[in-house]
Amino acid sequence: MVLKIIIVAILAFLAYILLFKKSREKEISSKKNEKITDEMVECPTCKTYVSQKEAIISNGKFYCSKECLENKEG
Ligand SMILES: [Zn+2]
């Protein structure tokens, strides 16, 4: 039956699209994560720029060192 073949072809095509989309989303999100860790942020205490990778995070703020974290104002 030709109709059966068409239905199977459509299902296979949809499965392919879904798998392709998922793998693309994974790729994009992993790239996003890389970007976040490389981003430069300003230390609120000494105004020095540090990468998020090396910064100390406290209350949603990025500090360049433990000293700045302890000497924070406000
Ligand atoms: Zn600092």
N, CA, C, O and the ligand as a Tripos MOL2 file, in Angstrom:
@<TRIPOS>MOLECULE
protein
  297   295    75     0     0
PROTEIN
NO_CHARGES

@<TRIPOS>ATOM
      1 N           0.8430   -1.2110    0.0000 N.3       1 MET1
      2 CA          0.0000    0.0000    0.0000 C.3       1 MET1
      3 C           0.8790    1.2620    0.0000 C.2       1 MET1
      4 O           1.8040    1.4040    0.8000 O.2       1 MET1
      5 N           0.5650    2.1300   -0.8890 N.am      2 VAL2
      6 CA          1.3540    3.3680   -1.0010 C.3       2 VAL2
      7 C           1.1170    4.2670    0.2160 C.2       2 VAL2
      8 O           2.0410    4.9150    0.7070 O.2       2 VAL2
      9 N          -0.1370    4.2990    0.6990 N.am      3 LEU3
     10 CA         -0.4890    5.1530    1.8370 C.3       3 LEU3
     11 C           0.3420    4.7940    3.0700 C.2       3 LEU3
     12 O           0.8050    5.6770    3.7920 O.2       3 LEU3
     13 N           0.5260    3.4900    3.3060 N.am      4 LYS4
     14 CA          1.3070    3.0290    4.4590 C.3       4 LYS4
     15 C           2.7430    3.5350    4.3670 C.2       4 LYS4
     16 O           3.3310    3.9800    5.3530 O.2       4 LYS4
     17 N           3.2770    3.4570    3.1860 N.am      5 ILE5
     18 CA          4.6660    3.8900    2.9760 C.3       5 ILE5
     19 C           4.8020    5.3830    3.2610 C.2       5 ILE5
     20 O           5.7810    5.8350    3.8530 O.2       5 ILE5
     21 N           3.7890    6.1370    2.8210 N.am      6 ILE6
     22 CA          3.8190    7.5920    3.0400 C.3       6 ILE6
     23 C           3.7560    7.9030    4.5330 C.2       6 ILE6
     24 O           4.4860    8.7650    5.0220 O.2       6 ILE6
     25 N           2.8660    7.1850    5.2700 N.am      7 ILE7
     26 CA          2.7290    7.4220    6.7140 C.3       7 ILE7
     27 C           4.0370    7.1040    7.4280 C.2       7 ILE7
     28 O           4.4860    7.8680    8.2810 O.2       7 ILE7
     29 N           4.6460    5.9780    7.0770 N.am      8 VAL8
     30 CA          5.9260    5.5950    7.6980 C.3       8 VAL8
     31 C           6.9950    6.6420    7.3920 C.2       8 VAL8
     32 O           7.8030    6.9920    8.2520 O.2       8 VAL8
     33 N           6.9840    7.1330    6.1600 N.am      9 ALA9
     34 CA          7.9700    8.1490    5.7720 C.3       9 ALA9
     35 C           7.7850    9.4270    6.5780 C.2       9 ALA9
     36 O           8.7580   10.0450    7.0100 O.2       9 ALA9
     37 N           6.5220    9.8230    6.7790 N.am     10 ILE10
     38 CA          6.2360   11.0420    7.5470 C.3      10 ILE10
     39 C           6.6760   10.8710    9.0020 C.2      10 ILE10
     40 O           7.2740   11.7760    9.5840 O.2      10 ILE10
     41 N           6.3760    9.6950    9.5920 N.am     11 LEU11
     42 CA          6.7630    9.4360   10.9790 C.3      11 LEU11
     43 C           8.2830    9.4630   11.1350 C.2      11 LEU11
     44 O           8.8100   10.0290   12.0930 O.2      11 LEU11
     45 N           8.9720    8.8530   10.1910 N.am     12 ALA12
     46 CA         10.4280    8.8360   10.2240 C.3      12 ALA12
     47 C          10.9760   10.2530   10.1070 C.2      12 ALA12
     48 O          11.9520   10.6040   10.7710 O.2      12 ALA12
     49 N          10.3560   11.0510    9.2760 N.am     13 PHE13
     50 CA         10.7830   12.4290    9.0790 C.3      13 PHE13
     51 C          10.5920   13.2430   10.3690 C.2      13 PHE13
     52 O          11.4600   14.0240   10.7580 O.2      13 PHE13
     53 N           9.4230   13.0400   11.0300 N.am     14 LEU14
     54 CA          9.1440   13.7560   12.2780 C.3      14 LEU14
     55 C          10.1360   13.3550   13.3780 C.2      14 LEU14
     56 O          10.6250   14.2020   14.1260 O.2      14 LEU14
     57 N          10.4220   12.0510   13.4620 N.am     15 ALA15
     58 CA         11.3780   11.5540   14.4530 C.3      15 ALA15
     59 C          12.7540   12.1650   14.2060 C.2      15 ALA15
     60 O          13.4560   12.5400   15.1450 O.2      15 ALA15
     61 N          13.1270   12.2600   12.9460 N.am     16 TYR16
     62 CA         14.4160   12.8460   12.5790 C.3      16 TYR16
     63 C          14.4760   14.3210   12.9890 C.2      16 TYR16
     64 O          15.4810   14.7870   13.5260 O.2      16 TYR16
     65 N          13.3720   15.0520   12.7250 N.am     17 ILE17
     66 CA         13.3110   16.4790   13.0790 C.3      17 ILE17
     67 C          13.4430   16.6630   14.5940 C.2      17 ILE17
     68 O          14.1770   17.5340   15.0600 O.2      17 ILE17
     69 N          12.7160   15.8230   15.3630 N.am     18 LEU18
     70 CA         12.7400   15.9450   16.8140 C.3      18 LEU18
     71 C          14.1430   15.6770   17.3620 C.2      18 LEU18
     72 O          14.6360   16.4120   18.2170 O.2      18 LEU18
     73 N          14.7720   14.6250   16.8630 N.am     19 LEU19
     74 CA         16.1230   14.2740   17.3270 C.3      19 LEU19
     75 C          17.1040   15.3800   16.9630 C.2      19 LEU19
     76 O          17.9610   15.7560   17.7630 O.2      19 LEU19
     77 N          16.9660   15.8940   15.7510 N.am     20 PHE20
     78 CA         17.8700   16.9360   15.2870 C.3      20 PHE20
     79 C          17.7210   18.1960   16.1330 C.2      20 PHE20
     80 O          18.7090   18.8390   16.4880 O.2      20 PHE20
     81 N          16.4710   18.5400   16.4530 N.am     21 LYS21
     82 CA         16.1830   19.7250   17.2480 C.3      21 LYS21
     83 C          16.7820   19.5900   18.6510 C.2      21 LYS21
     84 O          17.3700   20.5330   19.1800 O.2      21 LYS21
     85 N          16.6220   18.3950   19.2460 N.am     22 LYS22
     86 CA         17.1450   18.1660   20.5910 C.3      22 LYS22
     87 C          18.6550   18.3260   20.6350 C.2      22 LYS22
     88 O          19.1970   18.9720   21.5310 O.2      22 LYS22
     89 N          19.3240   17.7340   19.6610 N.am     23 SER23
     90 CA         20.7840   17.8040   19.6510 C.3      23 SER23
     91 C          21.2500   19.2420   19.4220 C.2      23 SER23
     92 O          22.2800   19.6640   19.9470 O.2      23 SER23
     93 N          20.4700   19.9900   18.6260 N.am     24 ARG24
     94 CA         20.8120   21.3930   18.3850 C.3      24 ARG24
     95 C          20.6660   22.2090   19.6740 C.2      24 ARG24
     96 O          21.5060   23.0530   19.9860 O.2      24 ARG24
     97 N          19.5780   21.9410   20.4230 N.am     25 GLU25
     98 CA         19.3450   22.6710   21.6660 C.3      25 GLU25
     99 C          20.4640   22.4050   22.6770 C.2      25 GLU25
    100 O          20.9090   23.3070   23.3860 O.2      25 GLU25
    101 N          20.9030   21.1560   22.7240 N.am     26 LYS26
    102 CA         21.9990   20.7840   23.6180 C.3      26 LYS26
    103 C          23.2570   21.5760   23.2550 C.2      26 LYS26
    104 O          23.9490   22.1090   24.1210 O.2      26 LYS26
    105 N          23.5250   21.6340   21.9730 N.am     27 GLU27
    106 CA         24.7030   22.3420   21.4780 C.3      27 GLU27
    107 C          24.6550   23.8090   21.8780 C.2      27 GLU27
    108 O          25.6450   24.3740   22.3430 O.2      27 GLU27
    109 N          23.4820   24.4170   21.6890 N.am     28 ILE28
    110 CA         23.3150   25.8410   21.9800 C.3      28 ILE28
    111 C          23.4730   26.0930   23.4780 C.2      28 ILE28
    112 O          24.1490   27.0430   23.8720 O.2      28 ILE28
    113 N          22.8590   25.2540   24.3210 N.am     29 SER29
    114 CA         22.9240   25.4780   25.7570 C.3      29 SER29
    115 C          24.3440   25.2790   26.2840 C.2      29 SER29
    116 O          24.7650   25.9830   27.2010 O.2      29 SER29
    117 N          25.0810   24.3350   25.7180 N.am     30 SER30
    118 CA         26.4590   24.1280   26.1650 C.3      30 SER30
    119 C          27.3230   25.3230   25.7690 C.2      30 SER30
    120 O          28.2350   25.7090   26.5000 O.2      30 SER30
    121 N          27.0310   25.8970   24.6180 N.am     31 LYS31
    122 CA         27.7650   27.0840   24.1770 C.3      31 LYS31
    123 C          27.4470   28.2610   25.1000 C.2      31 LYS31
    124 O          28.3240   29.0590   25.4300 O.2      31 LYS31
    125 N          26.1830   28.3560   25.5110 N.am     32 LYS32
    126 CA         25.7600   29.4180   26.4200 C.3      32 LYS32
    127 C          26.5370   29.3330   27.7340 C.2      32 LYS32
    128 O          27.0280   30.3410   28.2410 O.2      32 LYS32
    129 N          26.6420   28.1210   28.2760 N.am     33 ASN33
    130 CA         27.3420   27.9280   29.5370 C.3      33 ASN33
    131 C          28.8010   28.3690   29.4330 C.2      33 ASN33
    132 O          29.3480   28.9690   30.3590 O.2      33 ASN33
    133 N          29.4180   28.0660   28.3000 N.am     34 GLU34
    134 CA         30.8000   28.4800   28.0920 C.3      34 GLU34
    135 C          30.9200   29.9960   28.1530 C.2      34 GLU34
    136 O          31.8490   30.5430   28.7470 O.2      34 GLU34
    137 N          29.9490   30.6620   27.5180 N.am     35 LYS35
    138 CA         29.9660   32.1170   27.4500 C.3      35 LYS35
    139 C          29.8700   32.7170   28.8450 C.2      35 LYS35
    140 O          30.5780   33.6760   29.1500 O.2      35 LYS35
    141 N          29.0080   32.1700   29.6980 N.am     36 ILE36
    142 CA         28.7920   32.7110   31.0380 C.3      36 ILE36
    143 C          30.0820   32.6430   31.8640 C.2      36 ILE36
    144 O          30.4190   33.5950   32.5680 O.2      36 ILE36
    145 N          30.7900   31.5370   31.7790 N.am     37 THR37
    146 CA         31.9850   31.3770   32.6060 C.3      37 THR37
    147 C          33.1120   32.2850   32.1350 C.2      37 THR37
    148 O          33.9920   32.6330   32.9230 O.2      37 THR37
    149 N          33.1010   32.6760   30.8580 N.am     38 ASP38
    150 CA         34.1710   33.5260   30.3250 C.3      38 ASP38
    151 C          33.8700   35.0120   30.4820 C.2      38 ASP38
    152 O          34.7250   35.8560   30.2140 O.2      38 ASP38
    153 N          32.6550   35.3300   30.9160 N.am     39 GLU39
    154 CA         32.2460   36.7250   30.9790 C.3      39 GLU39
    155 C          33.0070   37.4750   32.0740 C.2      39 GLU39
    156 O          33.2620   36.9370   33.1520 O.2      39 GLU39
    157 N          33.3610   38.7190   31.7770 N.am     40 MET40
    158 CA         34.0510   39.5380   32.7660 C.3      40 MET40
    159 C          33.0250   40.2830   33.6240 C.2      40 MET40
    160 O          32.0570   40.8410   33.1080 O.2      40 MET40
    161 N          33.2510   40.2840   34.9300 N.am     41 VAL41
    162 CA         32.3420   40.9760   35.8430 C.3      41 VAL41
    163 C          33.1470   41.9350   36.7210 C.2      41 VAL41
    164 O          34.3230   41.7030   36.9990 O.2      41 VAL41
    165 N          32.4890   43.0200   37.1520 N.am     42 GLU42
    166 CA         33.1650   44.0240   37.9610 C.3      42 GLU42
    167 C          33.0250   43.6890   39.4370 C.2      42 GLU42
    168 O          31.9290   43.4180   39.9260 O.2      42 GLU42
    169 N          34.1370   43.7100   40.1290 N.am     43 CYS43
    170 CA         34.1190   43.5080   41.5830 C.3      43 CYS43
    171 C          33.5230   44.7580   42.2160 C.2      43 CYS43
    172 O          34.0440   45.8490   41.9830 O.2      43 CYS43
    173 N          32.4550   44.6530   43.0050 N.am     44 PRO44
    174 CA         31.7970   45.8540   43.5740 C.3      44 PRO44
    175 C          32.6550   46.5810   44.6130 C.2      44 PRO44
    176 O          32.3700   47.7380   44.9240 O.2      44 PRO44
    177 N          33.6830   45.9520   45.1530 N.am     45 THR45
    178 CA         34.5100   46.5810   46.1880 C.3      45 THR45
    179 C          35.6670   47.3830   45.5890 C.2      45 THR45
    180 O          35.8440   48.5560   45.9190 O.2      45 THR45
    181 N          36.4500   46.7590   44.7150 N.am     46 CYS46
    182 CA         37.6370   47.4460   44.1850 C.3      46 CYS46
    183 C          37.5070   47.8070   42.7140 C.2      46 CYS46
    184 O          38.4450   48.3610   42.1410 O.2      46 CYS46
    185 N          36.3750   47.5090   42.0850 N.am     47 LYS47
    186 CA         36.0740   47.8540   40.6870 C.3      47 LYS47
    187 C          37.0360   47.1950   39.6830 C.2      47 LYS47
    188 O          37.2510   47.7090   38.5850 O.2      47 LYS47
    189 N          37.5920   46.0860   40.0700 N.am     48 THR48
    190 CA         38.4590   45.3490   39.1610 C.3      48 THR48
    191 C          37.6190   44.3380   38.3980 C.2      48 THR48
    192 O          36.6760   43.7600   38.9390 O.2      48 THR48
    193 N          37.9750   44.1300   37.1310 N.am     49 TYR49
    194 CA         37.2430   43.1580   36.3320 C.3      49 TYR49
    195 C          37.8860   41.7810   36.4520 C.2      49 TYR49
    196 O          39.0900   41.6130   36.2550 O.2      49 TYR49
    197 N          37.0470   40.8050   36.7800 N.am     50 VAL50
    198 CA         37.5070   39.4210   36.8790 C.3      50 VAL50
    199 C          36.5600   38.5360   36.0720 C.2      50 VAL50
    200 O          35.3940   38.8780   35.8760 O.2      50 VAL50
    201 N          37.0660   37.4070   35.6120 N.am     51 SER51
    202 CA         36.1970   36.4700   34.9000 C.3      51 SER51
    203 C          35.3290   35.7280   35.9110 C.2      51 SER51
    204 O          35.7460   35.4660   37.0390 O.2      51 SER51
    205 N          34.1180   35.3980   35.4830 N.am     52 GLN52
    206 CA         33.1840   34.7150   36.3950 C.3      52 GLN52
    207 C          33.7550   33.3980   36.9000 C.2      52 GLN52
    208 O          33.3860   32.9240   37.9740 O.2      52 GLN52
    209 N          34.6510   32.8140   36.1260 N.am     53 LYS53
    210 CA         35.2970   31.5550   36.5000 C.3      53 LYS53
    211 C          36.0910   31.7190   37.7880 C.2      53 LYS53
    212 O          36.0800   30.8460   38.6560 O.2      53 LYS53
    213 N          36.7890   32.8650   37.9010 N.am     54 GLU54
    214 CA         37.6940   33.0770   39.0350 C.3      54 GLU54
    215 C          37.0460   33.8630   40.1660 C.2      54 GLU54
    216 O          37.5890   33.9160   41.2690 O.2      54 GLU54
    217 N          35.8810   34.4790   39.9070 N.am     55 ALA55
    218 CA         35.2490   35.3250   40.9100 C.3      55 ALA55
    219 C          34.6100   34.4990   42.0220 C.2      55 ALA55
    220 O          34.2790   33.3260   41.8470 O.2      55 ALA55
    221 N          34.4470   35.1530   43.1730 N.am     56 ILE56
    222 CA         33.7460   34.5420   44.3120 C.3      56 ILE56
    223 C          32.3180   35.0970   44.3040 C.2      56 ILE56
    224 O          32.1250   36.3130   44.3330 O.2      56 ILE56
    225 N          31.3320   34.2210   44.2670 N.am     57 ILE57
    226 CA         29.9450   34.6600   44.1570 C.3      57 ILE57
    227 C          29.3210   34.7350   45.5340 C.2      57 ILE57
    228 O          29.3800   33.7770   46.3050 O.2      57 ILE57
    229 N          28.7120   35.8970   45.8470 N.am     58 SER58
    230 CA         28.0160   36.0700   47.1150 C.3      58 SER58
    231 C          26.8300   36.9950   46.9030 C.2      58 SER58
    232 O          26.9960   38.1050   46.3980 O.2      58 SER58
    233 N          25.6380   36.5550   47.2810 N.am     59 ASN59
    234 CA         24.3960   37.3180   47.1010 C.3      59 ASN59
    235 C          24.2230   37.8060   45.6630 C.2      59 ASN59
    236 O          23.7440   38.9170   45.4360 O.2      59 ASN59
    237 N          24.6080   36.9900   44.7100 N.am     60 GLY60
    238 CA         24.4440   37.3470   43.3050 C.3      60 GLY60
    239 C          25.4740   38.3340   42.7960 C.2      60 GLY60
    240 O          25.3660   38.8000   41.6620 O.2      60 GLY60
    241 N          26.4840   38.6700   43.6120 N.am     61 LYS61
    242 CA         27.5460   39.5860   43.1860 C.3      61 LYS61
    243 C          28.8610   38.8300   43.0770 C.2      61 LYS61
    244 O          29.0990   37.8490   43.7820 O.2      61 LYS61
    245 N          29.6980   39.3080   42.1830 N.am     62 PHE62
    246 CA         30.9670   38.6360   41.9290 C.3      62 PHE62
    247 C          32.1150   39.4500   42.5200 C.2      62 PHE62
    248 O          32.3120   40.6120   42.1640 O.2      62 PHE62
    249 N          32.8640   38.8320   43.4220 N.am     63 TYR63
    250 CA         34.0030   39.4970   44.0350 C.3      63 TYR63
    251 C          35.3000   38.8820   43.5160 C.2      63 TYR63
    252 O          35.3710   37.6820   43.2490 O.2      63 TYR63
    253 N          36.3360   39.7340   43.3750 N.am     64 CYS64
    254 CA         37.5850   39.2720   42.7880 C.3      64 CYS64
    255 C          38.3730   38.4350   43.7820 C.2      64 CYS64
    256 O          39.1360   37.5560   43.3800 O.2      64 CYS64
    257 N          38.2010   38.6930   45.0760 N.am     65 SER65
    258 CA         38.9720   37.9530   46.0720 C.3      65 SER65
    259 C          38.1880   37.8580   47.3810 C.2      65 SER65
    260 O          37.1530   38.5020   47.5540 O.2      65 SER65
    261 N          38.7020   37.0430   48.2900 N.am     66 LYS66
    262 CA         38.0620   36.8770   49.5950 C.3      66 LYS66
    263 C          38.1050   38.1810   50.3920 C.2      66 LYS66
    264 O          37.1760   38.4980   51.1340 O.2      66 LYS66
    265 N          39.2080   38.9370   50.2270 N.am     67 GLU67
    266 CA         39.3560   40.2130   50.9370 C.3      67 GLU67
    267 C          38.2250   41.1720   50.5510 C.2      67 GLU67
    268 O          37.6080   41.8000   51.4120 O.2      67 GLU67
    269 N          37.9640   41.2730   49.2410 N.am     68 CYS68
    270 CA         36.9080   42.1630   48.7600 C.3      68 CYS68
    271 C          35.5440   41.6950   49.2620 C.2      68 CYS68
    272 O          34.6790   42.5120   49.5790 O.2      68 CYS68
    273 N          35.3620   40.4210   49.3310 N.am     69 LEU69
    274 CA         34.0950   39.8830   49.8190 C.3      69 LEU69
    275 C          33.8710   40.2780   51.2760 C.2      69 LEU69
    276 O          32.7500   40.6050   51.6680 O.2      69 LEU69
    277 N          34.9330   40.2480   52.0750 N.am     70 GLU70
    278 CA         34.8170   40.5880   53.4900 C.3      70 GLU70
    279 C          34.7460   42.0960   53.7120 C.2      70 GLU70
    280 O          34.1420   42.5550   54.6810 O.2      70 GLU70
    281 N          35.3660   42.8730   52.8090 N.am     71 ASN71
    282 CA         35.3910   44.3390   52.9410 C.3      71 ASN71
    283 C          34.2550   45.0220   52.1960 C.2      71 ASN71
    284 O          34.2590   46.2430   52.0360 O.2      71 ASN71
    285 N          33.2910   44.2470   51.7430 N.am     72 LYS72
    286 CA         32.2050   44.8510   50.9750 C.3      72 LYS72
    287 C          31.4520   45.8850   51.7920 C.2      72 LYS72
    288 O          31.2970   45.7630   53.0080 O.2      72 LYS72
    289 N          30.9800   46.9270   51.0710 N.am     73 GLU73
    290 CA         30.2590   48.0020   51.7350 C.3      73 GLU73
    291 C          28.7600   47.8400   51.5140 C.2      73 GLU73
    292 O          28.3260   47.4220   50.4410 O.2      73 GLU73
    293 N          28.0090   48.1570   52.4870 N.am     74 GLY74
    294 CA         26.5490   48.0470   52.3750 C.3      74 GLY74
    295 C          26.1340   46.6520   52.6320 C.2      74 GLY74
    296 O          24.9430   46.3450   52.5860 O.2      74 GLY74
    297 ZN         37.9130   43.2690   44.3910 Zn       75 ZN75
@<TRIPOS>BOND
     1     1     2 1
     2     2     3 1
     3     3     4 2
     4     3     5 am
     5     5     6 1
     6     6     7 1
     7     7     8 2
     8     7     9 am
     9     9    10 1
    10    10    11 1
    11    11    12 2
    12    11    13 am
    13    13    14 1
    14    14    15 1
    15    15    16 2
    16    15    17 am
    17    17    18 1
    18    18    19 1
    19    19    20 2
    20    19    21 am
    21    21    22 1
    22    22    23 1
    23    23    24 2
    24    23    25 am
    25    25    26 1
    26    26    27 1
    27    27    28 2
    28    27    29 am
    29    29    30 1
    30    30    31 1
    31    31    32 2
    32    31    33 am
    33    33    34 1
    34    34    35 1
    35    35    36 2
    36    35    37 am
    37    37    38 1
    38    38    39 1
    39    39    40 2
    40    39    41 am
    41    41    42 1
    42    42    43 1
    43    43    44 2
    44    43    45 am
    45    45    46 1
    46    46    47 1
    47    47    48 2
    48    47    49 am
    49    49    50 1
    50    50    51 1
    51    51    52 2
    52    51    53 am
    53    53    54 1
    54    54    55 1
    55    55    56 2
    56    55    57 am
    57    57    58 1
    58    58    59 1
    59    59    60 2
    60    59    61 am
    61    61    62 1
    62    62    63 1
    63    63    64 2
    64    63    65 am
    65    65    66 1
    66    66    67 1
    67    67    68 2
    68    67    69 am
    69    69    70 1
    70    70    71 1
    71    71    72 2
    72    71    73 am
    73    73    74 1
    74    74    75 1
    75    75    76 2
    76    75    77 am
    77    77    78 1
    78    78    79 1
    79    79    80 2
    80    79    81 am
    81    81    82 1
    82    82    83 1
    83    83    84 2
    84    83    85 am
    85    85    86 1
    86    86    87 1
    87    87    88 2
    88    87    89 am
    89    89    90 1
    90    90    91 1
    91    91    92 2
    92    91    93 am
    93    93    94 1
    94    94    95 1
    95    95    96 2
    96    95    97 am
    97    97    98 1
    98    98    99 1
    99    99   100 2
   100    99   101 am
   101   101   102 1
   102   102   103 1
   103   103   104 2
   104   103   105 am
   105   105   106 1
   106   106   107 1
   107   107   108 2
   108   107   109 am
   109   109   110 1
   110   110   111 1
   111   111   112 2
   112   111   113 am
   113   113   114 1
   114   114   115 1
   115   115   116 2
   116   115   117 am
   117   117   118 1
   118   118   119 1
   119   119   120 2
   120   119   121 am
   121   121   122 1
   122   122   123 1
   123   123   124 2
   124   123   125 am
   125   125   126 1
   126   126   127 1
   127   127   128 2
   128   127   129 am
   129   129   130 1
   130   130   131 1
   131   131   132 2
   132   131   133 am
   133   133   134 1
   134   134   135 1
   135   135   136 2
   136   135   137 am
   137   137   138 1
   138   138   139 1
   139   139   140 2
   140   139   141 am
   141   141   142 1
   142   142   143 1
   143   143   144 2
   144   143   145 am
   145   145   146 1
   146   146   147 1
   147   147   148 2
   148   147   149 am
   149   149   150 1
   150   150   151 1
   151   151   152 2
   152   151   153 am
   153   153   154 1
   154   154   155 1
   155   155   156 2
   156   155   157 am
   157   157   158 1
   158   158   159 1
   159   159   160 2
   160   159   161 am
   161   161   162 1
   162   162   163 1
   163   163   164 2
   164   163   165 am
   165   165   166 1
   166   166   167 1
   167   167   168 2
   168   167   169 am
   169   169   170 1
   170   170   171 1
   171   171   172 2
   172   171   173 am
   173   173   174 1
   174   174   175 1
   175   175   176 2
   176   175   177 am
   177   177   178 1
   178   178   179 1
   179   179   180 2
   180   179   181 am
   181   181   182 1
   182   182   183 1
   183   183   184 2
   184   183   185 am
   185   185   186 1
   186   186   187 1
   187   187   188 2
   188   187   189 am
   189   189   190 1
   190   190   191 1
   191   191   192 2
   192   191   193 am
   193   193   194 1
   194   194   195 1
   195   195   196 2
   196   195   197 am
   197   197   198 1
   198   198   199 1
   199   199   200 2
   200   199   201 am
   201   201   202 1
   202   202   203 1
   203   203   204 2
   204   203   205 am
   205   205   206 1
   206   206   207 1
   207   207   208 2
   208   207   209 am
   209   209   210 1
   210   210   211 1
   211   211   212 2
   212   211   213 am
   213   213   214 1
   214   214   215 1
   215   215   216 2
   216   215   217 am
   217   217   218 1
   218   218   219 1
   219   219   220 2
   220   219   221 am
   221   221   222 1
   222   222   223 1
   223   223   224 2
   224   223   225 am
   225   225   226 1
   226   226   227 1
   227   227   228 2
   228   227   229 am
   229   229   230 1
   230   230   231 1
   231   231   232 2
   232   231   233 am
   233   233   234 1
   234   234   235 1
   235   235   236 2
   236   235   237 am
   237   237   238 1
   238   238   239 1
   239   239   240 2
   240   239   241 am
   241   241   242 1
   242   242   243 1
   243   243   244 2
   244   243   245 am
   245   245   246 1
   246   246   247 1
   247   247   248 2
   248   247   249 am
   249   249   250 1
   250   250   251 1
   251   251   252 2
   252   251   253 am
   253   253   254 1
   254   254   255 1
   255   255   256 2
   256   255   257 am
   257   257   258 1
   258   258   259 1
   259   259   260 2
   260   259   261 am
   261   261   262 1
   262   262   263 1
   263   263   264 2
   264   263   265 am
   265   265   266 1
   266   266   267 1
   267   267   268 2
   268   267   269 am
   269   269   270 1
   270   270   271 1
   271   271   272 2
   272   271   273 am
   273   273   274 1
   274   274   275 1
   275   275   276 2
   276   275   277 am
   277   277   278 1
   278   278   279 1
   279   279   280 2
   280   279   281 am
   281   281   282 1
   282   282   283 1
   283   283   284 2
   284   283   285 am
   285   285   286 1
   286   286   287 1
   287   287   288 2
   288   287   289 am
   289   289   290 1
   290   290   291 1
   291   291   292 2
   292   291   293 am
   293   293   294 1
   294   294   295 1
   295   295   296 2
@<TRIPOS>SUBSTRUCTURE
     1 MET1         2 RESIDUE 1 A MET
     2 VAL2         6 RESIDUE 1 A VAL
     3 LEU3        10 RESIDUE 1 A LEU
     4 LYS4        14 RESIDUE 1 A LYS
     5 ILE5        18 RESIDUE 1 A ILE
     6 ILE6        22 RESIDUE 1 A ILE
     7 ILE7        26 RESIDUE 1 A ILE
     8 VAL8        30 RESIDUE 1 A VAL
     9 ALA9        34 RESIDUE 1 A ALA
    10 ILE10       38 RESIDUE 1 A ILE
    11 LEU11       42 RESIDUE 1 A LEU
    12 ALA12       46 RESIDUE 1 A ALA
    13 PHE13       50 RESIDUE 1 A PHE
    14 LEU14       54 RESIDUE 1 A LEU
    15 ALA15       58 RESIDUE 1 A ALA
    16 TYR16       62 RESIDUE 1 A TYR
    17 ILE17       66 RESIDUE 1 A ILE
    18 LEU18       70 RESIDUE 1 A LEU
    19 LEU19       74 RESIDUE 1 A LEU
    20 PHE20       78 RESIDUE 1 A PHE
    21 LYS21       82 RESIDUE 1 A LYS
    22 LYS22       86 RESIDUE 1 A LYS
    23 SER23       90 RESIDUE 1 A SER
    24 ARG24       94 RESIDUE 1 A ARG
    25 GLU25       98 RESIDUE 1 A GLU
    26 LYS26      102 RESIDUE 1 A LYS
    27 GLU27      106 RESIDUE 1 A GLU
    28 ILE28      110 RESIDUE 1 A ILE
    29 SER29      114 RESIDUE 1 A SER
    30 SER30      118 RESIDUE 1 A SER
    31 LYS31      122 RESIDUE 1 A LYS
    32 LYS32      126 RESIDUE 1 A LYS
    33 ASN33      130 RESIDUE 1 A ASN
    34 GLU34      134 RESIDUE 1 A GLU
    35 LYS35      138 RESIDUE 1 A LYS
    36 ILE36      142 RESIDUE 1 A ILE
    37 THR37      146 RESIDUE 1 A THR
    38 ASP38      150 RESIDUE 1 A ASP
    39 GLU39      154 RESIDUE 1 A GLU
    40 MET40      158 RESIDUE 1 A MET
    41 VAL41      162 RESIDUE 1 A VAL
    42 GLU42      166 RESIDUE 1 A GLU
    43 CYS43      170 RESIDUE 1 A CYS
    44 PRO44      174 RESIDUE 1 A PRO
    45 THR45      178 RESIDUE 1 A THR
    46 CYS46      182 RESIDUE 1 A CYS
    47 LYS47      186 RESIDUE 1 A LYS
    48 THR48      190 RESIDUE 1 A THR
    49 TYR49      194 RESIDUE 1 A TYR
    50 VAL50      198 RESIDUE 1 A VAL
    51 SER51      202 RESIDUE 1 A SER
    52 GLN52      206 RESIDUE 1 A GLN
    53 LYS53      210 RESIDUE 1 A LYS
    54 GLU54      214 RESIDUE 1 A GLU
    55 ALA55      218 RESIDUE 1 A ALA
    56 ILE56      222 RESIDUE 1 A ILE
    57 ILE57      226 RESIDUE 1 A ILE
    58 SER58      230 RESIDUE 1 A SER
    59 ASN59      234 RESIDUE 1 A ASN
    60 GLY60      238 RESIDUE 1 A GLY
    61 LYS61      242 RESIDUE 1 A LYS
    62 PHE62      246 RESIDUE 1 A PHE
    63 TYR63      250 RESIDUE 1 A TYR
    64 CYS64      254 RESIDUE 1 A CYS
    65 SER65      258 RESIDUE 1 A SER
    66 LYS66      262 RESIDUE 1 A LYS
    67 GLU67      266 RESIDUE 1 A GLU
    68 CYS68      270 RESIDUE 1 A CYS
    69 LEU69      274 RESIDUE 1 A LEU
    70 GLU70      278 RESIDUE 1 A GLU
    71 ASN71      282 RESIDUE 1 A ASN
    72 LYS72      286 RESIDUE 1 A LYS
    73 GLU73      290 RESIDUE 1 A GLU
    74 GLY74      294 RESIDUE 1 A GLY
    75 ZN75       297 GROUP 0 **** ****
